[in-house]
Amino acid sequence: MIESQLSLLPSATIVLPVTNGWETTFRALLALAERSKGTRREVIVVDNGCTDDTRVALPHLEGLRVIRNEKDQGFVRACNQAAANAHGQVLVFLDRDAEVGSGWLERLARIFVDVHVAAVCPPDSLSGAFLAVRTADYRQAGGLDEKSVTAADDLLARLIRSDRRVQVAEDVPVTMPAAPIARPEPIRPPVSVVVPVHDCGPTLAACLRGVERNLLPVDEVLIADGASQDETLRLAYEFASRHHRTARVMDQAGDVTGAALKGLGAASREFALVIHPCVEIPNGFIDGVVALFAGNANAGAIAIQVPRTGVCVFGRSDDMRTVGASDVSALFQDDGLALGRALQRMGSRLAYVPAPQAEARAETNPGKPGPSSASPGAQTALIPREIERMIGG
């Protein structure tokens, strides 16, 4: 990298809090020295009450700044101590067990060339390996909360609420040792939950609470806004701040149909569930819908009518995008007629699950076709008792 390009990258302070374990610390420091070239940097090691060779060896190593605590002050306080003494424009808190690859710091620093980026965190598979925060943003946000057990997540949430961007780094070469116990396989495939919104403040909070109860770590939530003027966006961003790794808010999507198209266009999981913002799904709903879809092999999508509130539509993301491109309004109609026709044109069928208490809907929407309406290309799905209980309230 030439000198002029190097000068454009922000400088970094790498923070390494350690408590004993000298051999691991030494390997980490060697890797930093060999693989962090190309970026202006300093390394601060916080000796957090070490009682082994770490305490003796650290003062003899060149190129380090060492903060020494007589007692273990805890990881979060050690990070705040180092941040208070940092000279770099970006703070990088690094797990000493993380193995950095060649050029890792340069790639990380490049992300911060965008002045709107306040923090960079690793993907879920490397959670805890590192956290990078622009120093000015870190200090303005008050640093890490030493009383919180989720201090890093709390900091990122505060940054997002301040309209600062938090980015997930997918291509920074940092690895973590394999976990001794393999993670269990997800109980179902990952799902993109798409919530198209427009001036739905009175119902959105309850809708997102329902979504929150159903999420697995592998899922994502895409809240697409169609130019709302009420508190909708505030509620959406508050949700995203609590789920900054898996939730996104997309505004300026035109109208509510444009929001649905934008949300489906961004869906990255194989399956997508479109939830109307007036619907509050109960616990276990997404698991049940996935199982119901799997049990209806001929269905290209499944629509489940939730009493008195609306309908949710589930299917493969590619098929849902195709439906949206041909007739996005089909995803908003409770009777499933347009959705059934759209799927029929694709050579598929709609599995339609009517609300068990049809009379409740008829009273709420007099004159509107009930769930027994015939839908071209539709078939009535067999409703597992679990699903029937969930949507029967």
GULUM-429048 format. One line per 8 residues: their letters; for each residue x negated, y, z negated of C-alpha. Coordinates in Angstrom, 3 decimals. Example, Ala and Ser with C-alpha at 12.3 -4.5 7.8 and 13.67 -1.06 7.14 Angstrom:
# residues 2
as	-12.300 -4.500 -7.800 | -13.670 -1.060 -7.140
***
This chain:
# residues 393
miesqlsl	0.000 0.000 0.000 | -1.530 3.362 0.999 | -2.119 6.128 -1.544 | 0.633 8.441 -0.252 | 3.219 5.687 -0.643 | 1.924 4.817 -4.105 | 2.420 8.396 -5.277 | 6.132 8.185 -4.401
lpsativl	6.739 5.308 -6.808 | 7.560 6.194 -10.428 | 5.005 5.208 -13.053 | 5.896 2.414 -15.455 | 5.431 1.565 -19.112 | 5.525 -2.197 -19.664 | 6.637 -3.063 -23.195 | 5.767 -6.441 -24.701
pvtngwet	6.965 -7.013 -28.308 | 5.255 -10.065 -29.825 | 5.419 -11.989 -33.091 | 2.636 -14.598 -33.235 | 2.027 -17.069 -30.401 | -1.321 -15.679 -29.248 | -1.875 -18.153 -26.388 | 1.453 -17.265 -24.774
tfrallal	0.804 -13.543 -25.259 | -2.667 -13.795 -23.727 | -1.355 -15.625 -20.646 | 1.297 -12.945 -20.217 | -1.264 -10.145 -20.450 | -3.555 -11.834 -17.934 | -0.689 -12.200 -15.462 | 0.226 -8.531 -15.908
aerskgtr	-3.357 -7.446 -15.246 | -3.664 -9.590 -12.104 | -0.212 -9.179 -10.568 | 0.912 -5.613 -11.325 | -1.377 -3.789 -8.899 | 0.050 -1.120 -6.638 | 1.926 0.797 -9.336 | 0.754 3.348 -11.910
revivvdn	1.338 1.701 -15.257 | 0.500 1.369 -18.909 | 1.075 -1.625 -21.157 | 2.263 -1.241 -24.741 | 2.142 -4.327 -26.949 | 4.064 -4.137 -30.216 | 2.414 -6.356 -32.831 | 5.610 -7.089 -34.713
gctddtrv	4.243 -8.456 -37.985 | 1.858 -10.993 -36.409 | -0.090 -13.209 -38.827 | -2.085 -15.343 -36.340 | -4.921 -14.591 -33.897 | -2.737 -11.999 -32.148 | -3.461 -9.424 -34.834 | -7.227 -9.963 -34.539
alphlegl	-7.470 -10.153 -30.765 | -5.221 -7.318 -29.534 | -7.463 -4.420 -30.668 | -10.363 -5.873 -28.614 | -8.513 -5.952 -25.291 | -9.010 -3.061 -22.894 | -6.219 -1.291 -21.048 | -3.612 -1.802 -23.769
rvirnekd	-1.872 0.453 -26.213 | -1.024 -1.422 -29.401 | 1.631 -0.510 -31.967 | 1.177 -2.432 -35.183 | 3.953 -3.263 -37.648 | 3.010 -4.822 -40.970 | 6.333 -6.690 -40.989 | 8.582 -7.987 -38.248
qgfvracn	10.909 -5.096 -37.429 | 12.991 -7.048 -34.949 | 12.847 -7.034 -31.159 | 15.175 -4.061 -30.619 | 13.380 -1.744 -33.037 | 10.038 -2.752 -31.511 | 11.380 -1.740 -28.074 | 12.514 1.632 -29.415
qaaanahg	9.121 2.191 -31.035 | 7.342 1.592 -27.755 | 9.831 3.732 -25.811 | 9.208 6.658 -28.149 | 5.485 6.489 -27.288 | 5.808 5.738 -23.568 | 4.283 7.936 -20.870 | 5.751 6.115 -17.849
qvlvfldr	8.788 7.291 -15.916 | 10.316 3.800 -16.119 | 10.415 1.516 -19.153 | 10.090 -2.213 -18.450 | 10.886 -4.435 -21.434 | 9.387 -7.824 -20.635 | 9.861 -11.225 -22.248 | 6.383 -12.596 -22.783
daevgsgw	7.594 -16.027 -21.658 | 8.495 -14.551 -18.265 | 6.033 -15.273 -15.471 | 5.561 -12.290 -13.172 | 4.632 -12.816 -9.534 | 2.327 -10.764 -7.335 | 3.830 -7.374 -6.496 | 6.659 -7.715 -9.011
lerlarif	6.192 -4.262 -10.516 | 5.912 -2.505 -7.168 | 9.210 -4.047 -6.032 | 10.840 -3.027 -9.293 | 9.508 0.526 -9.035 | 10.760 0.849 -5.453 | 14.344 0.464 -6.674 | 13.902 3.519 -8.897
vdvhvaav	12.965 5.720 -5.927 | 16.748 6.107 -5.652 | 17.380 8.827 -8.248 | 20.901 7.503 -8.920 | 19.549 4.218 -10.335 | 19.228 4.351 -14.103 | 18.516 0.701 -14.852 | 17.672 -2.614 -13.216
cppdslsg	18.439 -5.971 -14.779 | 17.755 -9.508 -13.584 | 20.415 -11.906 -12.275 | 22.184 -14.186 -14.737 | 19.719 -17.004 -14.118 | 16.910 -14.801 -15.459 | 18.901 -12.988 -18.124 | 16.518 -11.698 -20.775
aflavrta	13.396 -11.920 -18.587 | 13.137 -8.165 -18.219 | 15.098 -4.950 -18.445 | 13.952 -1.803 -16.631 | 15.397 1.597 -17.551 | 14.475 5.061 -16.347 | 12.796 6.650 -19.381 | 14.789 9.884 -19.235
dyrqaggl	18.089 7.956 -19.085 | 16.989 5.668 -21.917 | 16.251 8.584 -24.196 | 19.361 10.524 -23.238 | 21.511 7.454 -23.977 | 19.901 7.107 -27.407 | 17.908 3.964 -26.635 | 18.844 0.498 -27.855
deksvtaa	21.312 0.284 -30.744 | 19.363 -1.415 -33.529 | 22.580 -2.492 -35.263 | 24.077 -4.211 -32.228 | 23.660 -7.892 -31.377 | 24.251 -7.012 -27.700 | 22.012 -3.958 -27.617 | 20.885 -4.289 -23.979
ddllarli	24.414 -4.792 -22.650 | 25.664 -1.889 -24.767 | 22.981 0.394 -23.314 | 23.849 -0.573 -19.743 | 27.526 0.030 -20.466 | 26.757 3.537 -21.772 | 24.774 4.296 -18.633 | 27.609 3.127 -16.376
rsdrrvqv	30.135 5.233 -18.296 | 27.847 8.209 -17.670 | 28.173 7.589 -13.911 | 24.637 6.231 -13.681 | 23.959 3.185 -11.528 | 22.857 -0.183 -12.885 | 21.454 -2.515 -10.244 | 20.788 -6.241 -10.306
aedvpvtm	17.343 -7.129 -8.920 | 17.538 -10.242 -6.803 | 14.076 -10.116 -5.198 | 11.707 -9.176 -8.030 | 9.345 -12.167 -8.424 | 9.807 -12.982 -12.102 | 10.539 -16.503 -13.302 | 11.400 -18.039 -16.649
paapiarp	10.405 -21.500 -17.919 | 13.024 -24.149 -17.291 | 15.463 -24.493 -20.157 | 14.975 -27.712 -22.121 | 18.704 -28.482 -21.847 | 20.418 -28.166 -18.486 | 23.426 -25.899 -18.325 | 26.714 -27.751 -17.907
epirppvs	28.311 -27.544 -14.500 | 31.174 -25.046 -14.228 | 34.552 -26.646 -14.760 | 35.721 -25.176 -11.430 | 34.271 -23.386 -8.398 | 33.460 -19.668 -8.765 | 36.202 -17.239 -7.779 | 36.245 -13.654 -6.519
vvvpvhdc	39.086 -11.895 -8.339 | 40.312 -9.001 -6.170 | 42.485 -6.343 -7.820 | 43.720 -3.680 -5.347 | 44.841 -0.617 -7.315 | 46.542 2.715 -6.745 | 47.956 4.905 -9.533 | 48.670 1.895 -11.722
gptlaacl	47.399 3.212 -15.045 | 50.446 2.053 -17.067 | 49.891 -1.630 -16.162 | 46.199 -1.941 -15.260 | 44.839 -2.310 -18.797 | 47.045 -5.351 -19.456 | 46.210 -6.770 -16.014 | 42.470 -6.551 -16.663
rgvernll	42.852 -8.056 -20.123 | 44.423 -11.062 -18.461 | 41.589 -11.254 -15.944 | 39.017 -10.968 -18.726 | 40.511 -13.933 -20.602 | 40.154 -16.138 -17.513 | 36.625 -15.328 -16.340 | 33.722 -17.733 -16.140
pvdevlia	30.138 -16.395 -15.854 | 30.099 -17.528 -12.194 | 33.129 -15.424 -11.237 | 33.155 -11.858 -9.944 | 35.786 -9.106 -10.215 | 36.294 -6.559 -7.444 | 38.544 -3.613 -8.330 | 39.250 -1.648 -5.155
dgasqdet	40.976 1.706 -5.584 | 43.203 3.407 -3.026 | 42.677 7.072 -3.993 | 44.301 6.960 -7.445 | 45.083 10.240 -9.174 | 45.928 8.925 -12.651 | 43.796 7.066 -15.213 | 43.359 4.009 -12.984
lrlayefa	39.700 4.654 -12.123 | 38.784 5.337 -15.753 | 40.266 1.994 -16.809 | 38.528 0.240 -13.921 | 35.113 1.671 -14.787 | 35.556 0.834 -18.461 | 36.181 -2.785 -17.476 | 33.158 -2.753 -15.163
srhhrtar	30.968 -1.393 -17.953 | 31.846 -4.417 -20.096 | 31.127 -6.811 -17.219 | 28.327 -4.949 -15.435 | 26.760 -8.134 -14.051 | 29.884 -9.460 -12.345 | 32.362 -6.579 -11.886 | 32.388 -3.828 -9.263
vmdqagdv	34.610 -0.821 -8.696 | 35.078 0.377 -5.117 | 36.820 3.710 -4.706 | 37.757 5.831 -1.696 | 39.328 2.775 -0.045 | 42.115 4.723 1.666 | 45.442 3.386 0.391 | 46.389 0.251 -1.493
tgaalkgl	46.309 -1.914 1.646 | 42.895 -0.504 2.492 | 41.842 -1.336 -1.063 | 42.902 -4.962 -0.594 | 40.912 -5.213 2.636 | 37.857 -3.629 1.032 | 38.024 -5.932 -1.976 | 38.386 -9.056 0.159
gaasrefa	35.609 -7.851 2.448 | 33.247 -7.683 -0.532 | 34.246 -11.072 -1.976 | 31.126 -13.247 -2.163 | 32.553 -16.424 -3.742 | 34.053 -19.234 -1.665 | 37.513 -18.681 -3.160 | 39.413 -15.458 -3.764
lvihpcve	42.385 -14.624 -5.976 | 44.298 -11.418 -5.222 | 46.030 -10.123 -8.355 | 48.442 -7.219 -8.251 | 47.731 -4.680 -11.007 | 51.210 -5.125 -12.500 | 50.545 -8.820 -13.243 | 49.025 -10.003 -16.533
ipngfidg	47.844 -13.561 -16.023 | 47.862 -15.860 -19.077 | 44.972 -17.879 -20.470 | 43.860 -20.719 -18.208 | 45.688 -19.314 -15.185 | 42.731 -19.291 -12.770 | 41.680 -22.809 -13.782 | 45.235 -24.005 -13.174
vvalfagn	45.553 -22.265 -9.813 | 42.278 -23.784 -8.603 | 43.459 -27.251 -9.651 | 46.839 -26.693 -8.008 | 45.207 -25.585 -4.766 | 42.944 -28.647 -4.776 | 46.029 -30.850 -5.159 | 47.703 -29.351 -2.066
anagaiai	45.367 -30.474 0.688 | 47.530 -29.087 3.510 | 47.746 -25.592 2.070 | 45.627 -22.722 3.345 | 46.674 -20.526 0.423 | 48.837 -20.698 -2.645 | 51.151 -17.966 -3.909 | 52.344 -18.065 -7.516
qvprtgvc	55.231 -15.871 -8.530 | 54.924 -14.476 -12.056 | 58.316 -13.580 -13.553 | 59.300 -9.912 -13.595 | 55.876 -8.675 -12.453 | 54.668 -9.933 -9.081 | 52.782 -12.577 -7.152 | 49.161 -13.773 -7.099
vfgrsddm	47.653 -15.235 -3.931 | 44.750 -17.694 -3.953 | 42.771 -19.273 -1.119 | 39.413 -19.549 0.566 | 37.874 -16.116 0.907 | 37.345 -16.430 4.662 | 41.004 -17.399 5.197 | 42.198 -14.585 2.947
rtvgasdv	40.140 -12.092 4.940 | 41.670 -13.421 8.169 | 45.171 -13.007 6.751 | 44.327 -9.502 5.572 | 42.978 -8.504 8.970 | 46.188 -9.611 10.705 | 48.765 -8.462 8.132 | 47.394 -7.260 4.806
salfqddg	50.889 -6.373 3.581 | 51.627 -10.115 3.480 | 49.568 -10.304 0.295 | 51.932 -7.889 -1.445 | 55.311 -9.487 -0.682 | 56.827 -11.606 -3.429 | 58.900 -13.892 -1.195 | 55.898 -15.287 0.739
lalgralq	57.632 -14.968 4.132 | 54.984 -12.868 5.873 | 52.151 -14.801 4.232 | 53.648 -18.104 5.375 | 53.906 -16.828 8.957 | 50.316 -15.538 8.902 | 49.014 -18.899 7.722 | 51.170 -20.738 10.242
rmgsrlay	49.516 -18.745 13.033 | 46.186 -19.974 11.669 | 47.394 -23.586 11.803 | 47.808 -23.791 8.041 | 50.559 -23.635 5.436 | 51.445 -21.698 2.311 | 52.004 -23.545 -0.957 | 54.552 -21.388 -2.753
vpapqaea	55.189 -21.634 -6.496 | 58.404 -19.808 -7.419 | 58.931 -18.401 -10.872 | 60.672 -21.019 -13.030 | 63.209 -18.470 -14.308 | 64.635 -17.234 -11.036 | 67.546 -15.594 -12.768 | 65.221 -13.253 -14.639
raetnpgk	63.823 -11.967 -11.349 | 67.276 -11.685 -9.806 | 68.387 -9.491 -12.700 | 65.280 -7.328 -12.438 | 65.478 -6.957 -8.658 | 69.150 -7.168 -7.646 | 69.697 -7.795 -3.965 | 66.092 -8.921 -3.409
pgpssasp	65.566 -12.398 -1.913 | 64.848 -14.857 -4.693 | 62.096 -17.440 -4.821 | 64.243 -20.025 -3.112 | 64.109 -18.097 0.195 | 62.912 -20.276 3.044 | 59.458 -19.249 4.254 | 58.204 -20.333 7.685
gaqtalip	55.040 -22.340 7.296 | 55.586 -22.696 3.567 | 55.915 -25.709 1.343 | 56.966 -25.761 -2.290 | 54.041 -26.958 -4.364 | 54.459 -29.486 -7.108 | 53.935 -27.442 -10.264 | 51.828 -29.047 -12.970
reiermig	53.465 -28.637 -16.352 | 50.556 -26.548 -17.563 | 51.129 -23.986 -14.784 | 54.875 -24.027 -15.326 | 54.402 -23.269 -19.006 | 51.956 -20.462 -18.237 | 54.164 -18.612 -15.794 | 57.488 -19.412 -17.409
g	57.467 -16.654 -20.029
***
